Amino acid sequence: MGFGSFFAGVMRQTRAGLLMLGALTVIVGVAYPAAVWAIGRLDRASAEGSPLTDANGCVVGSRLIGVDPQVSPGEPDPFFHPRVVGSVVDGDAFTPGDPAAALPSNQGPSSEILAGFVEARRAAIAVRENVDPGAVPVDAVTGSGSGIDPHISPAYAAVQVPRVARVAGLPEERIRELVAAHTDGRQLGFLGAERVNVPELNVALGLTAPDCQEVSSDG
């Protein structure tokens, strides 16, 4: 084989390689990311973290993150509380309002430490809601798998209704209506269980973003 034939063969393979590189660059580097971005924008709220806005149009949190709203000690507590976060910080059984604590505690069902925290939570919640400790649902005293689950069971919401109604100065029936309006059914009608979205429910009850100016209607 002469040099000319060898050089021609190299050039053909080089052109084929460059064409393949260009085609894959367009498909994988441009078309595919653009398609994924476009599909994600079909639901813009979900693509941007499902932000939750208050009555003033200010972002107060996310529909997907159950940060526990806090009030100053001794102040009336007008809001529903989500499940406790997954881990324990500085010996606090609740680690209130701290998403950074959303880590697994690695405490198994036979753990005496976990049992102690469960009992502490049950007693504290019973006092807060003025109910018998036996009436406190299990999801109220155990950390969620995600650590920052925005949902609670309808049973835990029902326990909190009298306190919220009393502090908010509203009839309990009205609070139950709000709970029902923010209760999600079972997925596909048969998966999981009914659950109440606490962040959405608290916004409906008047939770607002701190240090945020009201958004005017004309932008």
C-alpha positions as CSV (number, residue, x, y, z in Angstrom):
1,M,0.0,0.0,0.0
2,G,1.4,3.3,-1.0
3,F,1.6,6.4,1.1
4,G,-1.2,8.0,-0.9
5,S,-3.6,5.2,-0.2
6,F,-2.6,5.1,3.5
7,F,-3.2,8.9,3.8
8,A,-6.6,8.6,2.1
9,G,-7.7,5.9,4.5
10,V,-6.6,7.9,7.5
11,M,-8.5,10.9,6.2
12,R,-11.7,8.9,5.7
13,Q,-11.5,7.5,9.2
14,T,-10.8,11.0,10.6
15,R,-13.8,12.5,8.8
16,A,-16.0,9.6,10.0
17,G,-14.7,10.1,13.6
18,L,-15.3,13.9,13.5
19,L,-18.8,13.4,12.1
20,M,-19.6,11.0,14.8
21,L,-18.1,13.4,17.4
22,G,-20.2,16.2,16.0
23,A,-23.4,14.2,15.9
24,L,-23.0,12.9,19.5
25,T,-22.1,16.4,20.7
26,V,-25.3,17.8,19.2
27,I,-27.5,14.9,20.5
28,V,-26.0,14.3,23.9
29,G,-24.5,17.8,24.6
30,V,-27.3,19.9,23.2
31,A,-30.5,18.2,22.3
32,Y,-30.8,15.8,25.3
33,P,-30.1,18.5,27.9
34,A,-32.5,20.9,26.1
35,A,-35.2,18.2,26.1
36,V,-34.8,17.5,29.8
37,W,-34.9,21.2,30.6
38,A,-38.0,21.7,28.5
39,I,-39.8,18.8,30.2
40,G,-38.8,20.1,33.6
41,R,-40.3,23.4,32.8
42,L,-43.7,21.9,32.1
43,D,-44.2,22.2,35.9
44,R,-42.2,25.3,36.7
45,A,-43.0,25.2,40.4
46,S,-41.6,21.7,40.9
47,A,-38.5,22.5,38.8
48,E,-37.7,25.4,41.1
49,G,-38.2,23.5,44.4
50,S,-42.0,23.8,44.8
51,P,-41.8,27.2,46.5
52,L,-44.7,28.1,48.8
53,T,-45.8,31.8,49.0
54,D,-47.7,33.5,51.8
55,A,-50.5,36.0,51.4
56,N,-48.0,38.8,50.5
57,G,-46.5,36.8,47.7
58,C,-43.3,36.2,49.6
59,V,-41.7,32.7,49.6
60,V,-42.1,31.2,53.0
61,G,-40.7,27.7,52.3
62,S,-41.3,24.7,50.1
63,R,-44.3,22.4,49.8
64,L,-41.8,19.5,50.0
65,I,-39.9,20.5,53.2
66,G,-41.5,20.2,56.6
67,V,-39.6,22.9,58.6
68,D,-41.2,23.2,62.0
69,P,-42.6,26.8,62.6
70,Q,-41.4,28.2,65.9
71,V,-42.8,30.7,68.3
72,S,-41.1,32.5,71.1
73,P,-41.3,30.8,74.6
74,G,-44.6,31.7,76.2
75,E,-46.2,33.0,73.0
76,P,-49.4,31.4,71.6
77,D,-48.7,28.6,69.1
78,P,-51.2,29.0,66.2
79,F,-49.6,26.5,63.8
80,F,-49.6,22.8,63.0
81,H,-46.3,21.0,63.6
82,P,-44.8,18.4,61.3
83,R,-43.0,15.3,62.3
84,V,-39.7,15.6,64.2
85,V,-36.5,15.5,62.1
86,G,-34.6,12.3,61.7
87,S,-31.7,12.9,64.0
88,V,-31.1,14.4,67.4
89,V,-28.9,17.5,68.0
90,D,-27.4,18.3,71.3
91,G,-29.7,16.0,73.1
92,D,-32.8,17.7,71.9
93,A,-35.6,15.2,71.2
94,F,-37.2,17.6,68.7
95,T,-34.4,19.7,67.1
96,P,-37.1,22.2,66.3
97,G,-36.9,24.3,63.1
98,D,-33.5,22.9,62.1
99,P,-33.4,21.3,58.6
100,A,-29.7,20.8,59.1
101,A,-30.6,18.0,61.5
102,A,-32.3,16.0,58.8
103,L,-30.0,13.0,59.1
104,P,-30.8,9.5,60.2
105,S,-30.2,8.8,63.8
106,N,-29.1,5.2,63.2
107,Q,-31.1,4.2,66.2
108,G,-32.8,0.8,65.7
109,P,-36.1,-0.4,67.2
110,S,-34.3,-2.0,70.1
111,S,-32.4,1.3,71.0
112,E,-33.0,2.5,74.5
113,I,-31.9,6.0,73.3
114,L,-34.6,6.0,70.7
115,A,-37.2,4.7,73.2
116,G,-36.2,7.5,75.6
117,F,-36.7,10.2,72.9
118,V,-40.0,8.7,71.8
119,E,-41.3,8.9,75.4
120,A,-40.0,12.4,75.8
121,R,-41.7,13.5,72.6
122,R,-45.0,11.8,73.6
123,A,-45.0,13.5,76.9
124,A,-44.2,16.9,75.5
125,I,-46.8,16.7,72.7
126,A,-49.4,15.5,75.1
127,V,-48.8,18.6,77.3
128,R,-48.8,20.9,74.2
129,E,-52.0,19.5,72.8
130,N,-53.7,18.8,76.2
131,V,-54.4,15.2,75.4
132,D,-53.6,11.9,77.1
133,P,-50.2,10.5,76.1
134,G,-51.9,7.4,74.6
135,A,-53.7,9.7,72.1
136,V,-50.5,10.9,70.5
137,P,-50.1,9.2,67.1
138,V,-46.9,7.3,66.3
139,D,-45.8,9.6,63.5
140,A,-45.7,12.5,66.0
141,V,-43.0,10.8,68.1
142,T,-40.8,9.2,65.4
143,G,-38.6,10.9,62.9
144,S,-39.6,10.7,59.2
145,G,-37.5,8.7,56.8
146,S,-36.6,11.8,54.7
147,G,-35.9,13.8,57.9
148,I,-37.9,16.8,56.7
149,D,-41.2,15.2,55.7
150,P,-43.8,17.9,55.0
151,H,-46.7,15.5,55.8
152,I,-48.3,14.2,58.9
153,S,-51.1,11.7,59.4
154,P,-54.7,13.0,59.6
155,A,-54.7,11.6,63.2
156,Y,-51.8,13.8,64.2
157,A,-53.5,16.8,62.6
158,A,-56.7,16.0,64.4
159,V,-54.9,16.1,67.8
160,Q,-53.6,19.6,67.0
161,V,-57.0,21.0,65.8
162,P,-58.3,22.2,69.2
163,R,-55.1,24.1,70.1
164,V,-54.9,25.8,66.7
165,A,-58.6,26.7,66.8
166,R,-58.3,28.2,70.3
167,V,-55.2,30.3,69.5
168,A,-56.5,31.4,66.1
169,G,-59.9,32.3,67.5
170,L,-61.7,30.1,64.9
171,P,-64.3,27.4,65.2
172,E,-62.8,23.9,65.3
173,E,-65.0,23.0,62.3
174,R,-63.3,25.7,60.2
175,I,-59.9,24.3,61.1
176,R,-61.0,20.8,60.2
177,E,-62.1,22.1,56.8
178,L,-58.7,23.6,56.2
179,V,-57.1,20.3,57.2
180,A,-59.3,18.4,54.8
181,A,-58.5,20.9,52.0
182,H,-54.8,20.2,52.5
183,T,-55.1,16.4,52.8
184,D,-53.7,14.4,50.0
185,G,-55.3,11.0,49.2
186,R,-53.6,7.7,48.6
187,Q,-51.4,7.7,45.5
188,L,-53.2,6.1,42.5
189,G,-56.0,5.4,45.0
190,F,-54.3,2.4,46.7
191,L,-50.7,3.3,47.5
192,G,-49.6,4.7,50.8
193,A,-52.0,6.5,53.1
194,E,-53.8,9.9,53.4
195,R,-51.5,12.7,54.5
196,V,-51.7,16.3,55.5
197,N,-49.3,18.8,54.0
198,V,-48.2,20.9,57.0
199,P,-46.4,23.8,55.2
200,E,-49.4,24.5,53.0
201,L,-51.8,24.2,55.9
202,N,-49.8,26.7,58.0
203,V,-49.7,29.2,55.1
204,A,-53.5,28.9,54.9
205,L,-53.5,29.7,58.7
206,G,-51.5,32.9,58.2
207,L,-47.8,31.8,58.3
208,T,-45.8,34.6,56.6
209,A,-42.2,35.0,55.5
210,P,-40.1,37.1,58.0
211,D,-38.6,40.4,56.7
212,C,-40.3,40.2,53.4
213,Q,-42.1,43.2,51.8
214,E,-45.5,42.8,50.3
215,V,-45.4,42.2,46.5
216,S,-47.3,44.9,44.6
217,S,-49.8,43.9,42.0
218,D,-48.0,45.7,39.2
219,G,-44.6,44.1,40.1
